[in-house]
Amino acid sequence: MNIIRELLLYKHVSWTQLTGFFIAGLAGTGIVLFGVQAWADVHPFFSPDDGFIRKDYIVITKKIDTRGLLDRQSTLFSPAEQEELRARPFTDRVGAFTASRFQVSAGVEAGGAGFATEMFFESVPDDFVDVKSDRWTFSGGDTEIPIVIPRNYLNLYNFGFARSRNLPQISEKVIETLRLSIRVNGNGRSGRYKGRIAGFSNRLNTILVPEDFMTWANDYYGNPATAAGNPARLIVETRNPADKEIARYFQERGYEAENDKLNDGSVVWFLNLLTTFVVGIGLLICALALYLLTISIYLVIQKNSEKLETLSLLGYRVGEIAAPYEGLVVVVNTVVAALAVGGTFVARSFYIPFLTRIWPEFSPGNFFPALLCGVSLFLLVCLLNIVAVRVRVRKINEKR
């Protein structure tokens, strides 16, 4: 094999072309890996996994102005407005928030101390809530109510109320094991229930309970003189929250998206577009580098065509003849992939602390996306080069 390598490779290889491939391949692979890893690190921050309300849902309300002080109905969504919203091309489904028409108070004890407060409940159609059905059910005889609360409520307690009252701070895991003591009053009736925290939401600024409980409780505890009325908030399912038509329609109607969801969707859309553009440029450079390496090896093979034919006549198989070229491909691509992965890791160590200083709540992902992408590109490039080399060697042998 050493003789074949000396005869076929070292005497005719163009080290200038090989260096060109190395530089181009390293640049292209590095751009791809950096783009993929940066997207994996930053994307979850702008599009957090809520766990209960999907990313394609938007919660909307009407803008409150001085007219709302005199006319409460001006802040509610009429049936006609709901039907008009359902008919828009960007809308898949529309659901209404149902508010509690009874008084609610809840208390909790932790570390020997406790507190109680008045609160409220809301519900949405269960189809809009991504909670396992066995964790999100209620019937009239149950004494336990599953509840989803905003994550920022827990943050307010831990970093505000608990610190000011010298109470213990509570983690999400701990509070999920606690049982709230809930008292419900209305319509001349009262009841006590246990509240079970089913989870936390980043995108809902409300205390959410199952729709079955809300329907039953409003009928049982609700004030008969208080009609259900029109909803003050709607939840809209849409294919693309970043659609400009949605923002235009909401602005014309005086609707507002809670938690600045439309802007978040635009940021995510721009982030995805930018990542696609950067990765596309990297892949183009990789493709050009692959083409350059393939052409370089083709030229070497062509210069050695007579020696290839002679080796074939002496009984050497195509795989044995192609092995020196394949070895060169694997070695060069291994070095390129290793340097690209290492360079991405080093670059990541610079921008992660920078992002953490800007957004203290920023939590980066792991390094697996860049590593997986680097290994995949390495295997793909090696496979394409090896196939090209063997096809070329076989064609030359077939001419003899």
Secondary structure, DSSP 8 states (H G I E B T S, - for coil): -HHHHIIIIITT--HHHHHHHHHHHHHHHHHHHHHHHHHHHHHHHHS---SSS-TTEEEEEE---THHHH-GGGGS--HHHHHHHHTSTTEEEEEE-EE--SEEEEEEEETTEEEEEEE--EE--GGG--S-GGGS---TT--EEEEEEEHHHHHHIIIIIHHHHT-----HHHHHH-EEEEEEEETTEEEEEEEEEEEEESS--S-B--HHHHHHHHHHHS-TTS-----S-EEEEES-TT-HHHHHHHHHHTEEEGGGHHHHHHHHHHHHHHHHHHHHHHHHHHHHHHHHHHHHHHHHHHHTHHHHHHHHHTT--HHHHHHHHHHHHHHHHHHHHHHHHHHHHHHHHHHHHHHHHH-TT-----SHHHHHHHHHHHHHHHHHHHHHHHHHHHHHHHT-
